[in-house]
Amino acid sequence: MLLAVDIGNTQIAAGLYAKDKLKAHWRLASTRERTEDETWVMLEALCRVNGHELSQTTGLAISSVVPDMTPTFVKMASKYLHLEPLVVTHTLDLGLPILYKPASNVGADRLCNAVAGLAKYGAPLIIVDLGTATTFDVISKHGEYIGGVIAPGVEMSSAILHQRAAKLPRVALQFPATVIGNSTESSMQSGLMYGTVDLIDGLVKRIQQEMGEQVRTIATGGLARFIMEKIGSIDTIDSFLTLEGLRLIYERQKR
C-alpha cells in the first residue's frame, strides 16, 4: 500500500494506492499548526472509514509546495510507519528533461502532473491545474517539460477582492445567470468565474499558437470539474493526476 500526499497552500490531497489502483482519496485543509500525531490520527480514521488500515502502508510519497508542512508528514512516517518517505524534487529521476530555469523553481505538484500527464496522455501536452494558483504546464512533442504559466486562482482572486476593497463582499464561487451582473455579488461572480474561463481558453490558445500545433489539454485540481463545464479548450478532466504522478515517481525510484 502506498500513501500519496500532495500538500498545497489551501488543501492537502491524499490517496491510498494498492499497486496501481487508487482505493481511497481525501481532501484536507492545509493547516500548519497540525502536529504529526494529529495528522496520523486523522489519516488513520479516514482510512478505517474506507475499510483500510493505515498501519499496513509500506510507502509514503509526498509532493509539497508548503515547506513548513513537509516535516510534519516526514515525522509522522518515521514515528508511526517506521519508514522514510519519498519527497518529490527536481533532483529525482523523473523520466523527462526539465528545461525550466532554474529547475529547482518548478513546484513538486507541477512535476507530478507532468510525469502523470506524459505517461497517460503522451506528448505534446498542456496541463491546467486549478488550485490556489491556476497553473499551466507544457510538455513538448519530445517529452520535455518546457515551462508554462502561473496565474491567480479563482479562490485567491475572490479573497483578495474581499480583503482589499472595503465594500466588496465575500461571494460564493458559482456562475451567475448572466455575464452582466445586476448586483455587486453577481458582478463579482461574473468577473471571477467567467474571467477564469476566458483566462484559461485564451492562454491555451496562445500556448498552442506558440507551439505551432493543436495540443491536447488536460485539466486537474480541486476546482476543475466545477469550472470546466464552461471551458471549450479542455479535452479531458483528470482529477487525480497529481496523485497518479506521485505513484509513478515512487515506483520509478523503487526500480
N, C-alpha and C positions, 0 to 999 in steps of 0.2 A: 504494500500500500504506500502510495506517495501523497503527501500533503503539499499542495501547491498554494502559495500565498503571494498575492500581488498587493503591496502596500502603496496606496495612493494618498493624495493630500486630503481627500474628502471621505473616501471609503476604502475598505480592505476587501478584496475579493479572494475567497478561499475555496479550494476544491479538493476533493478526495478521489484519487485515482486507484483503480485496481488494474494494473498493467496499463493498457491504453484506453480504458473505459472510465469516464467521469461518473462516479457513483453518487456524489452529493456535492452541493455547492452552496455558498452563503455570501452575503454582503454584510459587512460590519462597519460601524462608524470608526473613522481613524481618530483614535484618542491617545494622545501622547502620554497621559498620566497612567494608563493601564499597565499593571505590572506583569511579569512573566507568569506569576501564579494565577492572576485573574484571567489572563489570556488562555492559559491551559484549561481552567475550569469552564470557560465559555465555549471553547472549541470542543472540549470533551462532551459537554452537554449537547451541543449541536450534532455531533457525530452519533451519539446514542439515540437521539430523536430519529435519525435516519437509519438506525439499525446497524451501526458500525462502532468499533472500539478504537479510539484514537491511539491507545497504547500499542496497537498492532502495527502502527505506521513504521515503515522501515526507511523512509527517506523524507526529507523536507527541502523544497526548493523555494527560494524567496526572490522576488523582484521588488525593489523598493525605490521610491523617489522621495522618501522621508527618512533621511539618515538617522534622525533621533529615535525612530521607532524600530529600526532593524535590530539593534541589540536585544530588545525585548523578546523577539522570536528566537534569536540565537540562544539566549539564556534558557528559554522555555525548552528548546530542543535538547540542550545539554542536561537540564535538570530532570526532565520527565521522560524523554525518549532516548537519552544516552547516545545521541548521535550529533554529528557536526553537519549543519545544513549547507546546501549549496546556495550561495548568494550570487546572483547574476551580475556580471560586469562585462565591459567590453574586452577584457583580457582573456576571457574564456574562448575556447574553440567553438564558434557558433555555426560554422559551416557556410558563412557568407562574408565577403570582404566588406569592411566598413570604411567608406570614403569620406565620412563626416569629419570635420576638423574643429577641435580635436575629437577623436573618437570617444574619449572619456566623458564628453558632454552629452552623449546620447543617453536618454533615460532608459533604465533597465526594462520598463514596460514596453517601450518602443522597440527594443531589441527582441523581446519575446514576441511581439506582434509580427515583426519582420521574419523571424525564424518560422513561426507557425504559418504565416501567410504564404511564404515561399514554398513550404512543404505541402500545403494543402491546395494552393491555387496556381502555383507556378509564377513565372515572370514574363513580362513586366507586371508590376502591381502597385496600386495605391491603396493604402490602409488609412481609414479615417477613424480616429478613436475619440469618442465624445465622453470626456471626463471633466475634471476640474478645468483643464485646458482642452481645447479641440485641436488635436494634432493630426498631421498628415505625414505618413511615412511612404517614401517612394523607393521601389526596388527596380533596378534597370533590367533590361532584357537579358543581361549577362548574369543576373542573380546577385548584383551588388547593392548594398544599402547606400544610396547616393545622397540622402538628406530628406528634407520635407519642409513643413510649415508648422508654426505654433501660433495659435490664436486663443483669445479668452474663451472659456467655456460658457455655456448659457447660464449656468448657476452662478458662476463668478461674475458675469456681467450684471445679472439681476441683483446680486448682493452689493456690488459697487454702486449701482444706480440708487439703491435704497440708502446706503451709507453716506454717499457724497452729495446727494441732492435732498435738502431738508423736507421738501413737500412731496417727494415721490415715495409711495408705499412699497412694501414687500408684496409681490404678487405671485399667484400660483402659476407654475410653468405649464401653460396649456395654450393651444391655438385658439384665438378669438374667432368669432363667427365671420368677421370681415377684416380685411387688411387695414382699412380705415377705421381706427378706433373711435368710439363715441363717448369714451370716458378715459380718465387717466389710466385706470387699470388695464382696459383693453388696448389702449395705445401703447402701453409698456409691453404688454404681452405680444402685440404685433411686432414691435421692434425686436424683442428678444427672440421670439420663435421663428417668424418669417425671416428675420435678419440672419439667424443661424442657417436656415435652409438656403438662402441665397449666397451666404458666405461659402458654404460647402459646395454648392453647384458651381459657383463662379471660380473657386480655387481649383476644383477638379478639372474644369475646362481649361484653365490657364496651364496647369501642370501637363495635361495631355497635349496642348499646343506646343509647349516647350520640348516635350519628348518626341513630338512629331508622329504620334500614333495614338490610336484608341487603346486605353489601358484599363484592364479590369479593376474595379474599385470595390473594396470590402469595407464594411462599417462594423465597429465593435464599441464596447464601452457601455456603461450603465444607462445612458440616455439614448442609445442607438435605436431601439425599436420604437421608442416614444416619438422620435422626430423623423425617422426615415420614411414614414408613410408619405411625407410631403416632398421628398427629395427625389429628383429624377436621375441623378448621376450615379447612384449606388446600385451595384449589381447584386450583392449578397450581404446579408447581415449575419455575423458570426459572433454571438455574444460571449463566447468562451475562448476567443482567440488568444488572449494573453495567458490564460491558464494552460492552454494547449502548448504554447511556446515554452512555458516553464517545464512542462513534462518532457518535451522533445530535447530541450537543452540538458536537463537532468540525465536523460537516457544517453545522450551523446557523451557526456562526461563519464558516465559509468563504463561505456565501451572503451 
